[in-house]
Amino acid sequence: MILLIGSQKGGCGKSTIAINIAAFLASSDKDVVLVDADRQQSSANWVKDRDETDLKKVHCIQRYDDVKSTLKDLVNRYEYVVVDVAGHDSKELRTAMLVADKIIVPFRPSQFDLDTLPHLTEIIDQAQSFNQHLKAFGLLTLAPTNPSVSEVQQASEYLADFPIFTALQSVIHDRKVYRDSISEGKGVTEANNPKAKNEFESLMREILQ
């Protein structure tokens, strides 16, 4: 299965989601490769840190520009291929969508992030003309942990205006443990924080069903 993590805006936690998906799959004894197609190399740097630990192996390669043929080859050799692309409309994003099974689009509950959805909808629709298997999911990230803040509900309601997306019920909150675990080469499900672990495990159940 090819899981693509992509968006049109940086700062939405895209690489964090990709890294944590790969870590979850590896710790679940799945054969996974993380494709870093973002020239900032955040995912590749995390894998280097992880390689210094005794945690389950996450394979990693870096590829840029047209990544379609690379992904088609990798999916024949790995159970899961997790793809991290740059946070803008890029060749990596468009070519990966042509072969991906699922695209997870992280977005923050902010107007700037929500404003990217109409154009991204057009790009996904075009890709689905060539890849009918591609399914798109919207994931709310960096959400405030204060339950009284209404931004989460408002963002979820806005996403409902774009039927091309399946809105994931799981919400990823702005928790320090995500940053701490990455610096240790871990995923949040491998860290000692029950709330963060539970919310990410819930997300994985939705993605993999």
Buried (B, 14 or more C-beta within 10 A) or exposed (E): BBBBBBBBBEBBBBBBBBBBBBBBBBBBEBEBBBBBBBEEBBBBBBBEBBEEEEBBEBBBBBBBEEBBEBBEEBBEEBEBBBBBBBBBBBBBBBBBBBBBBBBBBBBBBBEEBBEBBEEBBEBBEEBBEEBEEBBBBBBBBBBBEEEEEEBBEEBBEBBEEBEBBEBBEBBBBEBEBBEBBBEBBBBBBBBEBEEBBEBBBBBBEBBBE
